[in-house]
Amino acid sequence: MDRLLLSIVVLVLLVGGNNATPPHIVMIFVDDMGWNDVSWHNGYVIMPNIDRLARSGVILNQAYAQQVCTPSRAALLTGKYPVHIGLQEDTITASQLNGLPLNLKLLPEYLKTVGNYKSYMVGKWHLGYCNDSYIPLSRGFDSHYGFYLSGITYESHEAEEKGLTGLDYRDDRVLNVAATGKYATTDFTDAAIAKIRAHDVNKPMFLYAAYNAPHSPFEANSTYTDKYPGLPNGNRKTYLAMISALDDQVKRLEDELIARGMWSNTVLVFYSDNGGVAKQSGQGGNNYPLRGNKGSLWEGGYRVPAFVTSPLLSNSGYVYDGLVHISDMFATFIYLAGNNNAANIPASIDGKNMWESISQNLTSKRDSLVYNIISKAKSASAKNRVKPKAAMRFGDYKIIEGTPSTYVGLDSWVKPPENSTDIIGSITTHQAFVQSGTDYYLFNLKDDPNETKNLASTNATILSFMIKELRIAKRQVVHAIADDTTTCSDPNLNTPPSWSPGFCPVQATCP
């Protein structure tokens, strides 16, 4: 009997008991990819490899991120809404004297504690770099190959802000001049593959592949632009070409994981950091038929393409309609890292563990969502001012308080140039309902996901309930971090000119 019991115990361990090796986690976080910029929403987009992974996994049909880069990345790595950590208003700038608050424990730090993970990052950081304490290597990542700011040129790897230009490319802490001329999307994949090849496959790996594609500037070679002969030369054509180039690189990552024998124990998540930026501002992304764009409180700013794929999924090959937020990936990854032990998930976060819901097509553990709450103007400058506004979802209903978009002209539905078919129908201008001097929009997103019918003036009961829920959420908002800046960040103070940590704290004079 004892020998039989021992055999059973050994068998349980081999097939996935509590001591089994946690899964490798690959997070592909793309930049500015809109709702209508993926092939499962827009057949004109050429991305066969990503499409295959999405359709063979679970497509997240109601996946939400934040309105711009920094808040989304903060939510992913902390599991918290940006309104709860002071990063709700805007992005971290090149000369800003702070970043993601240093008192916060980040995802790779938790993964190391829970599952002894090695964590590798390639690509875009955008969470502060003013001194060494803020960079990825000081926040739990074992390596970082990439850049610190909002965007770089794809071959010269330079970042520009406020008329200043400098190199922004690092191999860990070393300024990476040698990579100049290499296309960033391909180069990031090369770096990721090098880490995969050097990794001990018997230990869990977290790969955070934060590609800057298809964020501007728009750069792609003719191999990819030639895939879209029906489009005139311009931003949209190059933007789609950049997505097709990214698609090839995702296939390379998959192939390497298979070759190393890691794929069978890998969970891969693909997620965009915010909606696309449409043609009004000269960009190439598209969110049609969703309303609005990156930076707005409309669905086009927050609802993004995403999917999960893995041999470890209980079920796959379907579209999941449950509500998911980018902060949920934090909780889900920690759950997986602890061999499906929810006790490891911090109680203080906003994210929900979605593994069972997504894997088994069960009801989402999330029934509400705070889009954003901005309670006061960020700056005295009219150019930089962020007007007070807020939005929240509860069940099928969404409320917007205040002005949904910072810039005029980003509140509409924009059809992409490759498809002029109007699938929304006749649209009139839907004005906000004014109550006590405050503008309100109310939508039933189940019936009206494209936000065409403002119900605020006709559904007083629901509006009153939503206003109450929004007021409760406002009481938990943390004041936005200071956006003080310095001229000591000037890249021309470094040789070669580069955006480099070390300008905080500020000295009496710049070095």
Residue, then its C-alpha position, 0 to 999 in steps of 0.5 A: m500500500d505504501r509503495l502504491l501511494l508513493s507511485i500515485v504521489v510521483l505521478v501527480l507531481l509529474v503531470g502538474g502537481n504543486n511542485a511542477t515548473p510554472p509556465h513560461i510567460v511571454m507578454i507581447f505589448v504592442d504600441d498604438m495598435g487600434w481595434n481595426d488594425v488586426s486581421w480578425h477585425n479587418g481582413y485587409v491587414i496582413m498578419p497571418n502568424i499573429d492571426r493564427l495564434a489569436r484564432s487558435g487561442v482565445i481572442l479577448n473581445q472586451a479587452y481594455a487598456q489605458q488611454v496612452c502609453t505610460p498609464s497602460r504600462a504602469a497598470l500592467l506592471t503594478g496591477k493597479y489602475p493609474v488613478h490609484i498610483g498617480l499616473q492617470e493624466d499623461t505620459i512620462t516626459a524625457s525631462q521629467l524628474n520622476g517616474l513610476p513610484l519607487n515604493l511600488k513592487l512590480l510584476p517581475e519582482y513578484l514573479k521572482t518571489v513567487g516562482n523564481y522567474k528570470s525576467y527579460m525585457v526588450g523594447k519600450w519602457h516609458l515609466g521614467y529614467c531620470n536616475d538609475s532607480y527608475i530603469p527596468l534593471s532596478r525594478g526587477f528585470d534581469s536584463h533590458y534591451g531597448f529604450y526609455l522614452s515614448g518612441i524612437t526612429y526605427e533605424s537610427h534609434e533616436a528620440e525627439e522631444k521639444g526640439l531636442t534629439g538624442l540616441d535612446y537605445r540601451d543594452d542593459r545600462v550601456l548606450n547601444v551605438a553598435a545597433t544603429g542601422k538595425y530595424a528596431t522591430t527585428d533587433f528587439t526580436d534578435a535580443a529576445i531570441a538570444k535570451i531564450r537561447a541562453h535561458d535554462v529551460n528548466k526554470p520559468m521565464f518571463l519575457y516582456a516584449a514591449y515592441n514600439a511597433p506600430h507607433s510613429p515614426f512610420e518606417a518600413n521597407s518595400t518588402y512590407t509596403d509592397k504587400y499593400p498595393g491597393l493603398p496610396n503611399g502614406n502613413r496608413k500604408t506604412y503603418l500596416a506594413m509595420i504590422s506585417a513586419l511585426d507579424d514575422q517577428v512574432k513568428r520568430l519568437e514562437d519558432e524559437l520557443i518551439a525549438r527550445g522545447m519551451w512552447s508546451n509550457t508557455v502562456l503568450v499574451f498579445y495586447s495593445d497599450n491603447g487605441g490607434v491614432a487616426k487620420q485627423s492627426g496624421q497618424g496611421g492607426n484606426n479604431y473603426p467602428l469604435r468611436g474616438n482615438k488614443g487619448s480620449l475616453w471613447e471606446g476607441g481610446y481604451r478597447v484594444p485588440a488582445f488574445v491569449t494563446s497557450p497549450l495550457l488553455s483548458n479550451s481554445g479557439y473561441v472569442y471570449d466576451g468577458l470584461v478584461h483590463i490590462s491590470d488583470m494580466f498582473a494578477t493572472f501571471i502571479y496566479l500562474a507563477g504560483n502553480n495556480n495559487a491565488a493566495n500569492i496575488p496581492a490584495s491591494i491591487d485592482g487586477k483580477n485573476m482571469w485564467e479560469s475565466i479565459s481558459q474555461n470561457l466562464t463569466s469574467k471576475r470583473d463587472s466594473l472598470v474605471y477608465n480614468i478620473i482626472s479631477k483638475a487641470k494638470s498645467a496652467s499652460a493652455k497647450n498642456r492642460v488636461k481638463p477634468k473628466a472621468a469615465m467608468r463602466f459598470g456591467d453593460y453601462k458606461i458613463i462619461e463625465g466632462t469632455p471625452s476628448t482633449y482635442v477637437g476632432l477626435d470624437s468621431w468614427v473614422k473609416p480606414p482608407e482601405n474600406s469605405t463601407d459604413i457599417i454604423g449607419s447614419i450618425t448624427t451629432h450626439q450632444a452631452f446631457v447637461q445636469s447641474g452644469t456637468d456634461y454626461y454621456l451614458f451608453n449601453l455598450k452591449d447594445d451600442p458598443n460604438e457609442t452612437k446613442n447617448l442615453a443620459s437624458t432618457n434613462a435617469t435611473i441608470l444615470s443616477f446610479m452611475i454618477k453615484e458609482l463614479r463618486i465612490a471611485k473618485r474618493q479613492v483617486v491618488h493625486a497625480i505625480a508631479d510633472d516637474t522637469t529640468t534642462c539637465s536632461d538635454p541629450n546634448l550634454n552627453t557624448p554622443p548626444s543621448w537621453s541618459p539617466g542621472f539628471c535627478p536629483v538636479q544639481a546647481t548646474c547641469p554637468 
